[in-house]
């Protein structure tokens, strides 16, 4: 018979950073000889992965050493699951308090060291890029340099990059209680469990809401470009694979179960997927009805996204959603300006705007690039004189001579 020990609890301490810690430089990007790259790949060599901030890595390592000591001295474990006996509760809480205090101190130091760490990263970037671009034009070098420098966290992101989350202690075994006070927790342990676990749950909800906003920004980008006749399996899915709009609807359904405020958007994306499926129906009447509903849904989704932006607190995903909403008007203006451009100079002045905010502007930027290329080709063709064309024709010589039959 298995005995249930009511004095055992599950405890988890997570130490993480909310900013990028390193970046990967592929072997091909190092411009080594092909034979050298092949040998390295055969040996399964990993690509170069420099740390963005040495201090951030150092501080995280120090905290994880303390985390390891907590687990070794106060718990037993199987894999990533750690079991805490109530006799070690006080010591474990003291160690967790110390870890939190050290994390707060490290965050304060990182905030002060941001400029120094950024300069070190800039020096690293220059060090590995200059030899690679010594025979290239300065523009390419500067573009590559700016791309790598932009990976470094901003000053605002460096204010509190280190997070400590504690789950539990939560009881391993649960029994039916006769009243609300009948549980194996002491008051202190119950308060610690509720406080720690609530903090982790709220962080998870915040991250999920952020992802929902990001998914909404991507959907809006696609809807701005997508016309009804261009909707297919890539959006709605099929027997072998799920579509992008289908996955968005499923993700939002999961998130809305945990995060209030996304229920209406969830229902609208479900309808979008249904209507998009009807747009591919063989029956013309069904397609016509779906076409009108598709236009209405696009307006409803935009209105709901504007409501979400107005009612939620700022976050990275929400900021991207705001940009996606604001860029819709820019996108439509650029379409008109590109089509009306009459000279290469006018087009060149518009090109920079196409590159604007490509992280939330991907589909729209691609469409604008296509329009730009078409208009550029048209302007080029209209500027070629008839004399130039005739001169080019006179220089042509046939490689073979055949008798014509007309």
N, C-alpha and C positions, 0 to 999 in steps of 0.2 A: 504493500500500500504506500502511495506517495504522500508524504507529509508536506503541508503547505506552511512555509515559514513566513509569517506575516511581518517579520522584522527586516526583510530584504526589499530594497528599492532600486529602481533603474535611474542612473544619472548619466547625463551627457553634457560635456563642456565643449563648445565649438569656438575656435579662434580663427578669424578670417579677415581678409582685407576687401574693402569695397571698391578698390581701384586696381587697375592693371599693374602686375608686378614685374613682368618680363615680356619680351617680344621675341619672335622667331625669325631668324635670317636663314633662308634656304641656302643649300650648298651652291645651287645654280646662280644665286644672286651674288656670290662672292667672286664670280668670274675666274674660277680656277680652271686649269686645263681640263679638257674633257676626260682624259685618261685618269687624272687625279680624282675627279668627281666619281667616276665609275668604280674606282678602287674603294673609295670611302663608302659608297652605297652598298658594295658587295660585303663590306665589313659591318654593314648596318649601323654606320656612324650616324649619330643624331646631328641635326643642323645646329648652328650656333644660336644660343638663347641667352642673351645678356639681360641682367637685372636692370630695371629702370632706376630704382633707388636702392642703394646699398644699405642705407639706414633702415628703410622699411623692412627689408629682408632680415636684417640683424634683430630688430625689435620683435618681429614675428617669431623668429627662432627662439629668442629668450622666453617669450610667453609660452611657446609650445614645449619648452623644457619644463617649465612650471606645471603645465597641463599633464605632462608625462609623469612627473613626480606625484601629482595628485592621484592619478589613476593607479600608479604602482603602490603607493603607501596607504590608500584608503579604499580601493575596490579590487574585486576580481573581475575577470572579463573573458568573453568568448568573442573573438573578432572585434567588432566595434561596439559591442554591447557590454556596458560596465554595470556591475552590481555593487550597491553600497549597503553595508549593514548599519543598522541604526546606532551601533556603538561608535561608528566613525563619522556620524553625521556632523557633529560640532567641528571636528578637525577639517572635514571636507569643506564646510561652509567658510571657515577661516581662510583656507587656501584659495577658494574661489574669490573671496573678497580681496585678497592680495593680488590675484591675477587681474581683477577689474581695475584696481588702483594703479597697477603698473601699466595697464593698457591706456588708461587716461593720461598718465604721465608721458608715455611714449607718443600719444597723439598730440599732446601739447608741444613736445620737442619737434615732431615732424612739421608742425605748422610753422615753427620758427626756422626750420632748416630747409624750407621749400626751395628758396632761391639757390642755396648752396647745392642741393641735390640736383636741381634742374641744370645747373652749370656743369656738374659732373657728367650728367647724361649727354648734354650737348657736346662736351669734349669727347665722349665715347663715340658719338655719332660721327663727328668730324674725323676721328681717328680711323674708323673702318670704311668711311665713304670716300675720303680724298684719294686713297690709292686706287680705288675702283673707277673713279671718274677723272683720273688725271689726263686721259686722252679724249674726254667727252666735252660737249659744250657746257658752259656754266649754267645754262637754264636747267638742263637735266639734273645737274648736281644739286642745285638749289631746290628743285622740286622734291628730289629724294630726301634731302636734308630736312625740309619742312615736314614731310610725311612722317619721318621718324621722330622729330621733335614733338609733333602733335600727339604722339602716343603718351607722353608724360602727363601725369595727372595735373589738373589745374590747381591753382592756389586754394580755391574753395574746396575741391575734392580732398586736398591734403590736410584739411582742418581736423577731421575725425575719420581717418581711413581704416583704423583697426577696430574690429567689432568682437565682443565677447558675448556669446549666448549660452545660457544654461537651461537644459531641459530636465525637469524633475527637481528633487527626487520624487518619483512616482512609484506606487506600490506594484510589486510583481504580481501579486495575487489579489483578486477582488472577491469579496463575499457580499451577499445580500444583507443589508442593514435594516434593523427594526426601527431606527430613528436616525435623524440627520447627524447626530453626534456620535453614532456608533461606527467608528472607523479606526484603523491602526495608527493614524497620525497623532503625534503630539501637536499642540497648537503651533509651536515654532516651526516644526517640520511642514505642517500644512501650509502655513503662510509662505515659507520658502518655495514650496512646490508650486503654489498658485502664482506667485510673483514671477518666478523664473520661467515657468511654462507659458504664462500669458505674454511675456516679453518676446519669446520665440515665436509664438503664434501670431502676434501682431506684426513682427518683422516678416513672417512668411506671407501674411495677407498684403502687406505693403508691397512686397516684391511681386506678388501675383497681380495686384492692381496696376503696377508699373508695366508689367508684360502685356496686360490687356490694352493699355494705352498705346503701347508700341505696335501691337497687332492691328489696332484700329487705324494708326497712322499709315501702316503698310497697305491696309485695305482701301483707305481713302485715296492713296496714291494710284492704286490699280483702277479704282472706279472712275477716277478723273480721265483716264486714258481709254478704258475699255468701252467700246460700243457694243450694242446688243448682238450684232452679227459676228463679233469676234469672241464670243463666250463659248467655251467648249469644255472638254474633259479636264484640261489643266486646272480649271476653276472649280468644276462641280464634282470631279472624280469619276471613277468607273469601277469595274469589277476588279481590276488589278492594282489600282492605286487610288489614294485619296486626293481630292483636288485642294488647291490652296484656299479657296473660300470655304470649303467643307471643313478643313482643319481649323480655320479661324473660328467658325461657328462652334466646333467641338471644344476648342480651347476656352472660348468665352463662356460656354456653358459650365465648364469645370470651375473657372475662376468666379463666376457669379454665384456659385454655391457657397463660396467662402467670403466673398467681398460684396457687400451691398452697394448698389448704384449702377451695376452693369446689366441688370435684368432686361431692360428694354432693348439695349444694344444686342444682347444675346438673342432675343426673339426676332429682331430685325435681320440679323445675319442668317438665322434659320430660314426666314422667308426668302431672303436673297438667294440662298442655295436652291430652294424649291422653285422659285421663279426662273432662275438661270437654267435649271433642268428643263423646264417647260419651253424655254426659248430654243431648245434643241429638238423639240417634238416634231414628228413628221406632219402632224395636222396643222394646217395654216391658221385655223381659227384659234387654236391653243397658243400658237406662237404670237399672234397679234395681241391677244389678251395679256400674255406674259410681257410683251414689249412695253405696253403702257404701264403695267405694274412695276417693271424694272426702273422706269424713269421716276415713278413716284417713290420707290424705295430708296433711290440714291438721294433724293431730297430729304426723306425722313432720317436716313442714317446721318447725313451731314448735320441736321438739326439736333439729333441726339448727341453727337460728338461735341457740338458747341455747348450743349447743356452740361456734359461731363466736364469739359474744360472750365466752365464757369463755376462749378460746384466743388471740385476736388482740390486738395492742396498740391503745391508744386512738387514735381519729381522729374527724373530724367525722361521717363516715358511720356509723362504729361506734357513736358516741354516740347518733345518731338511731335506730339499730336497737335499742339498749338501751331508749330511751324508748318505742319502738313496742311492744316486748315487755312492758314494765311497764304501759303504758297499756291493754293488753288487759283486765286485771282491773278497772281503773277504769271502762272502757267498759261492761263487763257490770254492774257495781254501779250505774252511772248509769241504765242502762235500767230496772232494778228501781225505783230511787228516783223516777224521773220518772213511771213508771206508777202509783206508790203515793202521789204527792203529792196532798194534799187542799186546798191553798190556794195562792193566788198568791205569798204570802211564801215558802212552801216551794220553789216553782218558781224564784223569783228567786234564792234561795240556791244553787240548782244550776246556774244559767245560766253563772256564771263558770267552772265546771269544764268546760263544753262547749267554751269557747274555748281550753282548755288545750292547748298544744303542737300548734297546728293544722298546723304544717309536717310532722308525721308522723301526723296524726290526721284527715286531710282527709275520707275516706269515713265514718269513724266519727262525726266531728263533724256531718257533714251528716245522718246518720241520727238522731243524738240531737236535732238541731235540729227535725227533722220530728216526732219523738215529743214534744218540748217544746211545739211549736205545737199539736199535737192535744190534749195534756193541758190546756194553757192554755185552749183553746176549750171543752173539756169542763167545767173548773172554772167558767169564766165562765157557761156555760149553766145549771149547777146552782145558781148563786147568784142567778139572776133569779127573782123571786117571781111567782106566778100573777097577783096583783093588778097588778103592773107590766105584764105581758103584756096583760091585759084593758084597762088604761088606754091602751096603745099601739094596740090594735085599735079602740077607740072614736074615736081621732083620725083613723083612715083614712077617706078619702072616695073614692068611685068616680068616675073621669073620664067614664065612659059607663054608661048603664043599659040592660041587656038582659033580656028575659024568660027565666027559667030553664025548662029542660025536664025538671026532676025535682022 
